[in-house]
Structure formats: C-alpha cells, structure tokens
Amino acid sequence: MSHTNNDVDVPSASLRAQSLDAAYRQALFWAVMFGGGETSFTLFATFIQAEPFMFGLLAGIPSLLGPSAQAAAAWMLDRTGRRKSLVLKAVLVQALCFLPMAALPFLAPGPLVMAIFLFSITIYFACAHLAHPPWYSMIGDLVPDSERGNYFAKLSRMPSLVALVTQLSLGGALYLASFHQAGAWVFLGAFAAAGVSRLISYFIVRGMREPVYRSTPADSFTFWQFIRRTPESNFARFSIYAGLFYFGANVAGPYFVPYVTYDLGYKIYDWQLLTASSTLASILTMLAWGRFSDRFGTKRTIIITSFLICVIPVLWLLTTRFWLLLAINMMGASFWTGFSICCYNYILEAASPGKRARCVAYFNIIIGMGVFLGSVAGERLYHWLPEATFIPGVHSSFPYVLAISGGVRLLMCLIFLPMFRELRTVQDFSLSKWFVTITQMRSMYGLRLSVFVERPPEPEETEQKKSAEADGQPDPKA
C-alpha cells in the first residue's frame, strides 16, 4: 500500500499538534456551515409550508441512506487505506450540495421544490456519513486514550460558540425579513455562506498530516457478522441500545418544528432561538461532561444522561410558554451533549485502531435505522392518534406522540443499560464527592464549568486493550 509524504507512521508530538490544530480550524468553518446551513433545513421546510410528514422524511430518509455511506467508507478504507482522501471527497461534495439549495427560495413552493430539496440534503447527509468513520479513525489515532473526553469537549466548544452566533444571526435576519417579505434572500445567504465555509474546510483538511492506517484481515467483518455477535459482544449490545434509544427519541423529534410553529403559533425565528439556546447549553456543559466521563467512566455518564433525557418529554407536556420551553430545551440539549460525547468515546474505547472506522460505520448504521424507523412510526402516530385536549390551544396529536416517545426511551434504558459494561478502570462515583461550580466567566466562552474531583490513577494500557479486544470487538469469524 503506497502512501504520500503527508502520511506519518508514528506521529511525533509536533505532527500531532499540527493535525489537531488543523482539525480545530476546520471545525470552526464546519460550525458556520452547521449554524447557517444545516440548522436552516427544517426552517426552510417551514418557510415553504411543508406538510408534517415532510419533516419526518427530512429526518428519516437522510438518516437511513447516510449510514449506508459509512459502510461504503469502511469498505473503501480497507482497500485504499486513505482516510484523508475519503474525507476530502465527501467534504467537497457537501459544499456543492448547497448550490441547488441556494436557488430554491426563489422558486414557487411545490412538489418539485421539495423533491430537489430532499435530494440535496440526502446527498449532503450521505457525504457527512461517508466522512465520519475515516475522520474519527484518524483523530482517534492522534488523541491519547485517557484524554479523549476532555479533548473532544474542547474541540467542540469554540465551534459550538461559532455555530451559536451563526444561528442567532440567521434568526435575527429572519425576524427582520418578516417585516419586508425577504425571507428568500435570507435563505439564499445562509445556504451560500454554508457552501463557502465547507469549501474552506476542504482546503484546511488538505493540509493535515495523516497517520498511516494499518489493518489486518481480522479487522474486516460484515455488518451481519457484527449483529450476530450481539449476545456475546459488549460493543454490539451498546450499539443496539443506542439505536433503539434514538428510535424512541425520533418518534417525536422531527415533529417539534410543526408543533412549535403550526400548533403553538410561534414564528420560525422563535424556533431558531430555541435551536440557538440548545447550542448555548452544549457550550456551557460539554467540558463538564467530558471531564466527568474521563474520571467516572463513559458508561456511567451514558446512564445518567439517558435517564435525564427521558424526563424532557414530560416537561414539554407541562407548558406552552415560550420562555419555559426555551429553558426545557436547554436542559435537554445539555443532557444530549453528554450522551453524544460518551457514545463516540465508548466506540474509541471499545475498538482497536484497525477496527475503529468499521465500528463507527456500523454503529451509525444502527443509529440511522433507529432514526428512520422512529420518524416513520412518529408520522403514523401523528395521524392515527386523536387531538390532545388536555393542553389549552393545542389541536394536534403531538402531545400523545411525545409521551410515547418518552416511554420508549425509558423502556430501552431499563432493558439495555445493564447489558454492557465500563471498559476502563475509573473512579467510583459519589454525589458527596462531585459538584459542578462556576469558576470563571470569559467574554468569549461564557461560563466555564469545572468538575472538582480527586483524579483516579491511570488504568494500565494492557488492561484496557484486553478489555476492548476480549469483550468489545466483533469477531469476523462469528
């Protein structure tokens, strides 16, 4: 297998720093694309008055097709060993997807506009999934095992702030445009800025130094071999749990937008404020969750955040007041932040470097299936269930759908959380020894949250590898 001069067998400290710095810089431009482009997808669907079932398709179809791209990425990676090359191709196509979307706001709403829009975002998400396994595999080789939670939290913090500013700017622009019927120009600018930002990310990634990717025939296994290992594979059981948890969440997830805008009567810039508040909550809590998981364990953090997430649907049923919904949304976002960080940290802990890209791909295939099936189930329930009469002013079945969503999440927690285990030696958790405090306020970062605990001894590397290999890996011969 040939390699270019940008490949390094064992990265030195300086080469690691260069690549991680490039990863950070590209994440800033990714954040502009996310805040101005990706978060405006559902807003644009609202702008053209899409039917509720279209919101389910917007969430479900890309999530189903995208993970198939991850399987393709693992297959291509086995044959080429070129992680950066796969990432670059996917990022470039993502940038180009915004070209047709930028023209859509000026076309008459109808089936053709929705078809082009749905096709464009499907390709967009497919490319995002194509880049995901090789990207996480490459970054995972550069970050020390014991620092992953803290590193990924730091990597996400400033980009999350950039995404927040971009979201707020978009919301403000939509608010001003509502007085002049100029929403089409706002969406044009949002999609154009997203495409340019993603193109800049492409050139930044080109300058990264890629560690040599090494794999053996034992690192290659099919998705069905992975699934068949579920009764004995710790990591497979965790993946099934995550997929079913996302299934429960997406029974209601895609339909929050029509509920808030159509049923409760709030404007699309109000929804953008809700979305921006989620990003703010993530910024304020991601470092705390990263440090907590590094010290107390990835699985323990998953348990805590999973049960907290189950509480959020109940809170949404208690009020329709905007500022209370905003506070509830921020709480939910902080819990999902901890859950998401730990899901990918668990993959990195469970998978050896040669299997990491494939494990990420298969994990996301299961997540994508959960998102798609949850969206379809939610759409059916949305039409089958009667209107909720216990919430004043609401004339839809969404509150019932939301209650079912919360119940499914809780059931999955009770069934599956005991089925997989912690993979590292971590400190015992005690509420009496743990507290979160505000230690410093910075103008650029907001509130800095720190976890003060006694630092546990570092686990033996050999024990971690044995744990991962013995219990966390699918067997290609299964």
Secondary structure as UniProt FT lines:
FT   TURN            5..6
FT   STRAND          7..8
FT   HELIX           13..36
FT   HELIX           38..40
FT   HELIX           41..47
FT   TURN            48..49
FT   HELIX           52..80
FT   HELIX           83..103
FT   HELIX           104..106
FT   HELIX           111..140
FT   TURN            141..142
FT   HELIX           145..147
FT   HELIX           148..177
FT   TURN            178..181
FT   HELIX           183..206
FT   STRAND          210..211
FT   HELIX           217..219
FT   HELIX           223..228
FT   TURN            229..232
FT   HELIX           234..250
FT   TURN            251..252
FT   HELIX           253..255
FT   HELIX           256..258
FT   HELIX           259..263
FT   HELIX           268..296
FT   HELIX           298..316
FT   TURN            317..318
FT   HELIX           322..350
FT   HELIX           353..384
FT   TURN            392..393
FT   HELIX           398..416
FT   HELIX           417..419
FT   HELIX           431..433
FT   STRAND          436..442
FT   TURN            443..445
FT   STRAND          446..451
FT   HELIX           461..467
FT   HELIX           468..472
FT   TURN            476..477
//
